[in-house]
């Protein structure tokens, strides 16, 4: 698939270069000039020959030789270098861009465009300091809006890779102010990353302020609500923590499972587990999940005993079967079952327990990456807010 795409890109470039060479010759003919550069034409036709024989590398090299460097051909040169970078040949792409930059008489805007492409090369090869310096130089040069925004967007991603969350947030805010609203979700997570770094140092007020900034950027930021709750719990402000945790149900109900245990601790400290139970009942009606069901079964057991909890789980599993729910039900039967039944149930529990442990609890909705723990940024596709609790028999 990738090789087909590269071949298609090389073919498009061949057509563009052929058009340019033809336009060049037509222009010279109209001016009465009979001069034609045979070296350029020969390089172009060699490139076509390599392309027809599916020798993409040799074709790209020939097309580079066939192109003069000027404002008309610069997009083709940049496309050829981008093609090299996409093939993983970043060093060659850097060479193309450095050759272009060394060309005298380049228009200033063209010079900045090449610098931006070179910064992408450095970013791809992991030379992040060099990429950062180039991008900052482009931005300081006060280029046109489109080029500046491209440089800022790349700089945001670069700071993100380096974990420079404050710098990433500053650049993201500038882009948001200019209309890039799609960055709000990422910027909210930058705020949360900063807050996560402040919490272990007990800088609670600053962490809470960062989390509130995240909510201002993205009102649906579940992570921010969980952070605000954690800060409030550290300060033993239980009602405030409960308010933040209940907000999760309105933001993204699929994440209620992340708030249940924290809510139990808050209500327990307030001595009001009945309110906690009422909330679980509401969730089972509006946004049922395995985690809520198990929490509700735990409350039934605490109040009415193991048999009642087992009966509750049995009824719920008929309409909402899950491996985790079945395992908990087996655990309850093991507590009050007969000795002969316990032996068989212990074997069964061992098998179903292995099955539960082998299954991922979270999955990225973009690339399919699976994990046992929640990541707010997918480690595979690097997108924010795309990992969700697995639903159905193997999850919630």
Buried (B, 14 or more C-beta within 10 A) or exposed (E): EEEEEBBEBBBEBBEBBBEBBEEBBEEBEEEEEEEEBEEBEEBBBBBBEBBEEEBBBBBBBBBBBBBEBEEEBBEBBBBBBBBBBBBEBBEBBBBBBEBBBEBEEBEEBBBBBBBBBBBBBBBBBEBBEBBBEBBEEBBEBEBEEEBBBBBBBBBBBBBBEEEBBEBBBBBBBBBBEEEBEEBBBBBBBBBBBBBBBBBEEEBBEBBBBBBBBBBBBBBBBBBBBBBBBBBBBBEEBBEBBBBBBBBBBEBBBBBBBBBBEBBBBBBEEBEBBEEBBEBBEEBBEEBBBBBBBBBBBBBBBEEEEBBBBBBBBBEBBEEBEBBBBBBBBBBBBBEEBEEEEBEEBEEBBEEBBEEBEEBBBBBBEBBEBEBEEBBBBBEBEEBBBBBBBBEEBBBB
